[in-house]
């Protein structure tokens, strides 16, 4: 992430370019052609430096905006999941855990909902496909919704 020094460098490059442009504007026609070319080369270099610094700053701001959006999404989902044993689950209308298990580590550390999958080699384990954390199937299994009782009609 660019810090204050990066911003200062970009502003300094822009100031240098502005100073060179003012010098060229204020100079009279007696300025030698070689000196003019040198000043123009300095101006182009200063503008290129400023452009690079501003691109870095733009990327940093974009990353910051992305992180803010991720955190806002996690904040919105905060109350949508509930912990049961070694996993997190969505909640039903009654506030009970239901559905697929989500990785405990990923939710608590990264605030990301990542479903656990069955390990192909060990049927008694569930695995997060992102962080690789392993859970016992008994403590991180999918929870099926309760079946509605069928009413007997006479």
Beta strands, then each sheet from edge to edge (+ up, - down):
strand 1: 81-84
strand 2: 87-91
strand 3: 97-103
strand 4: 116-118
strand 5: 125-128
strand 6: 134-136
sheet 1: 1+ 2- 3+
sheet 2: 4+ 5- 6+
end
